[in-house]
Amino acid sequence: MQHRDKATGWKVPLLFCGAILLILALFATFTPDKPQVEGIAPELEREAAAIKIDLDTEAGSAWKKRILDAGSGFVGAEEKNRKLMAVSEAAIAAKAFDAACTAIVLMRDGPEREAMLEKLFAQAVADCKDLAWGVFAIHGLRDETLMRVMTQALDNRWRECQKQK
């Protein structure tokens, strides 16, 4: 019986990984940097940083299922965006800001995502106790002009809320 030495096929996966890394490096090089957020009150930034998004709670599990259903499957990016937008709109209306943020983060960058962040912001600044969620909305934006406008509106609302205390 003759014994043959056969290659284990390690070269093809290694080349594939190299190609993927090259593509990611090119993507990172040509992707514009996210604008920096300035002008948010440090106390409000700390409050936002303290928020923990946990959809494994009793209230969050239904949202988690809806988000997973919307964001998975073999459909195009536009269809996933449409489904995630519907979930985030429902979450914003229900003031389930943790679910809304999660759904919006999964959306593809573009005008629909920016619009959902604007809706999240509008709902968050309506009530002083929800202002920290407005910080999340601002940090998710890509449009620098909109970011500046919303930051100023958040700062004005923060000052109003501080006077009411």
N, C-alpha and C positions, 0 to 999 in steps of 0.2 A: 504494500500500500504506500502510495506516495503522499508525502505531507507537503502542502504548499503554504508558503507564508503569504497571507493576504493583508492588505492594508485595512486598518480599522475604520477608515473614513473620517479621520480627524481633521483633515485639511479643509474640506468643504464647510463644515460648521465654523471653523476658525475664520475662513475667508468671509463667510456670511456675517459673523459678528463684527469683523473689521469694516465691512461695507456699511453696516448699520451705524457703527460709531462715527464713520466719516459723514454719513448723512446727518446724524444728530449734531455733529460739530458745525457743519455748514448751516443747518437750520438755526442753531444758536448764534452763529456769527451774523446772519442776515435778519434775524428777528429784532425789531426795535425794542429797546429797553422800556420797561414799564415806568411811567412818570412817577416822580416822588411826590408824596403827599406832605404838604406843609400847612400849618395854620390851624390844626385841630388842637383843642385844649388838652394839655398833658393828662389831666384828671380823666377826661373822656377817653383818651387813648388807653389809659390803664384799665378803665372799666371795660372797654372793648376787648383788651388783651386777656382779661380775666374770664371772659365768656368761654365756656366749653360746649362745643356742639356734640351732643350725644343722642343719636337717633335709636339707640338700643333701649330706650325707656318705653314704658307702656304707651305714652302719647306719641312718641317718635317712631315706633315700629311700623305703624300704618303708612306714615310718610316715607319711611325708608323703603318699604315695599313698592310704593308708587314710583319713587325715584329710580329704583333698580329696574322696574318694568319699563320705565320710559327711556332709560339710558342704555339698555342692553338690546341685544337682538341684531339680526343681520339686515339692517336698514341703513339708508344713507344718512349722512350727517345732518342734512336739512330736516329729515323726518325726526331724528333724535332731538334736534333743537326744538322742533315744534312740540313734541311730547314733553320735553323738560320745561319748556316755557309754560305749558298748560299746568303742570304740577307746581311750578314756582308761583304762578298767578294765584292758584288756589291757596297755596301756603301763605302768601303775602296777605290775602284777604282774611285768612284765619289767624293772622298774626303768629304763625308758626315760623318765625324768622330763621330758626336753625335749619329747618327743612328747606326754606326758600333759598338760603345761602348755599346749601349743599347742591340743590338742583341747578342754581345759576352757575356755580363753579364748574359743573359738568358740561355746560353749554359751550359751544364753539364761539370763539371771539367774533364779534360782529355787531351790527346794529340791534339785533334782537336781544343779545346779552346786555348791551348797554341800556336798552329800554327797560329790561327787567330790573337792572340795578337802580334805575331811576324810580321805578315803582316801589321797590323795596325801601329806598331812601324816603320817598314821600310818606309811606306808611309809618316808617320808624320815627320820623321827626314830628309826627302828629301827636305823640304822647311823650312827655318828658322821661318816663321810665324806660322807653325804648330807644333813646338817642344813640346808645352804643352800637346798635345795629346799623345806624346810619354810617358809622365809621367803616363797618364791613363793606357797605355799598360803595363808599368812596374809594376804598383800597382796591376794589375789583375793577374800577374803571380804567379804560385805556385812553379816553379822550381827555386831554389836559385842560381844555377850556371848560368842559363840563365838570371836571374834577375841581377846578378853582371855584366855579359858581356854587357847586354843592358844598364845598368846604366852608365858604363864606356863609351860606344859608345855615349850615350846621352850627357854626360858631355863633351866629345871631340867635338861633333857637336855644343853644346851650346857655347863653347869657340870660335870656328870658326865663329859662327854667331855674337858673341859679337865683334870680330875683324872687321867684315864687316860693322858695324854700324858707 
